[in-house]
Amino acid sequence: MSHVGYRCLMAVDREQVLRSAAALLTRKSTATMDEVARAAGISRATLHRHFAGRDALVRALEALGIAECEAALKGARTDEGPAADAVRRLVLAMEPSAGLLAFLYTENQLFEGEEQNEGWARMDAGFTELFRRGQESGEFRIDLTPAWLTEALYGLLASGAWAVTEGRVARNDFTHMIVELLLGGALRREEP
């Protein structure tokens, strides 16, 4: 096997390990590194070669989650059409990454200090711009700030993912429930 082929194999294995870790940690956020290794089908030593510890694993999961969420944000075309329709497309696009986002949302060390990943700010800006656009077009209430609507969306995505994981909500209802609850509170209503 060529050196290039070996490097590609390692990258695929690393991503498989990350996906296995994400699946486990979204179900059990307190899982140990031993449990992560078992879930990935590798030894703890192999896991440690890829990720020096839990913090390194969480940072790698953060990078994966941000990349997926930014791709969903771009794919949802949030600058096109009515803002409410863009919110629907965004939640639908975010659904596959919602479990990982839910796990990351609880990892406080990701949001403290100087080392915060700039991807969070980019996602915040994209979400905030969507809500601002909805306010400027008259679709969304102006008494709820775009920053608050952004935080509400993160919270609903995380809560929805947990509810699906726990079996309290059907996976097919995820997008509908989040969109209806968010827009039910955000849409501007005509005064009686």
Secondary structure, 3 states (H helix, E strand, C coil): CCHHHHHHHHHHHHHHHHHHHHHHHHHCCCCCHHHHHHHHCCCHHHHHHHCCCHHHHHHHHHHHHHHHHHHHHHHCCCCCCCHHHHHHHHHHHHHHHHHHHHHHHCCHHHHCCCCCCHHHHHHHHHHHHHHHHHHHCCCECCCCCHHHHHHHHHHHHHHHHHHHHCCCCCHHHHHHHHHHHHHHHHECCCCC
